[in-house]
Amino acid sequence: NRYVDLARKIAGKARVRMPREYKRRFCKHCYAYLRSGKNARIRTRAGRLVIYCLECKKYARIPLNSNKKP
């Protein structure tokens, strides 16, 4: 949790967006670093990636194939 907090503070202080692959590695609610099988459960349902944090019992739903225009 400490290192996630430090990374968020540095990104906020420097006014830089954190890359998407780093943002998806921690829980948005409790800021725990998510490790599959240890403190996170990862499933795919209805075209979404569902990440369940076992520390705070919250879900994160991420679309698998977004049809965004560049």
SULTA-V459119 format. One record per residue. N is the residue number from 1. RES is the residue in three letters. OMEGA is omega in radians with two decimals (none if undefined). BURIAL is 1 if it has 9 or more other C-alpha atoms within 8 Angstrom, else 0. D_CENTER is the distance of its C-alpha to the mean C-alpha in Angstrom with 1 decimal. Layout:
n: {N;N}
res: {RES;RES}
omega: {OMEGA;OMEGA}
burial: {BURIAL;BURIAL}
d_center: {D_CENTER;D_CENTER}
This chain:
n: {1;2;3;4;5;6;7;8;9;10;11;12;13;14;15;16;17;18;19;20;21;22;23;24;25;26;27;28;29;30;31;32;33;34;35;36;37;38;39;40;41;42;43;44;45;46;47;48;49;50;51;52;53;54;55;56;57;58;59;60;61;62;63;64;65;66;67;68;69;70}
res: {ASN;ARG;TYR;VAL;ASP;LEU;ALA;ARG;LYS;ILE;ALA;GLY;LYS;ALA;ARG;VAL;ARG;MET;PRO;ARG;GLU;TYR;LYS;ARG;ARG;PHE;CYS;LYS;HIS;CYS;TYR;ALA;TYR;LEU;ARG;SER;GLY;LYS;ASN;ALA;ARG;ILE;ARG;THR;ARG;ALA;GLY;ARG;LEU;VAL;ILE;TYR;CYS;LEU;GLU;CYS;LYS;LYS;TYR;ALA;ARG;ILE;PRO;LEU;ASN;SER;ASN;LYS;LYS;PRO}
omega: {-3.09;-3.08;3.05;3.12;3.11;3.14;3.12;3.13;3.14;3.13;3.12;-3.13;-3.13;-3.12;-3.13;3.08;3.06;-3.13;-3.06;-3.10;3.08;-3.14;-3.12;-3.13;3.11;-3.12;-3.12;-3.06;-3.08;3.12;3.05;3.07;-3.03;3.06;-3.09;3.14;-3.14;-3.14;3.12;3.06;-3.06;-3.13;2.99;3.14;3.02;3.09;3.14;3.01;-3.11;3.13;-3.10;3.12;-3.12;3.13;-3.12;3.08;3.12;3.14;2.94;-3.13;-3.08;3.11;-3.12;-3.14;3.12;3.14;-3.13;3.06;-3.11;none}
burial: {0;0;0;1;1;0;0;1;0;0;1;1;0;0;0;0;0;0;0;0;0;0;0;0;1;1;1;0;0;0;1;1;1;1;0;0;0;0;1;1;1;1;0;0;0;0;0;1;1;1;1;1;1;1;0;0;0;0;0;1;0;0;0;0;0;0;0;0;0;0}
d_center: {12.8;15.4;14.1;10.7;13.1;15.5;13.2;12.3;16.1;17.3;15.4;16.7;20.1;20.5;19.3;17.1;14.0;11.2;10.9;8.5;8.1;7.3;4.8;2.7;4.5;4.2;4.9;6.0;9.3;10.5;8.5;9.1;8.3;7.5;10.6;11.8;15.0;15.0;12.7;10.5;12.2;11.3;13.9;15.0;16.9;18.9;17.3;13.7;11.0;10.5;8.1;10.1;9.6;13.2;13.5;13.2;13.7;11.3;9.9;7.2;9.4;9.0;12.6;13.8;16.7;16.8;20.4;19.9;23.0;22.8}
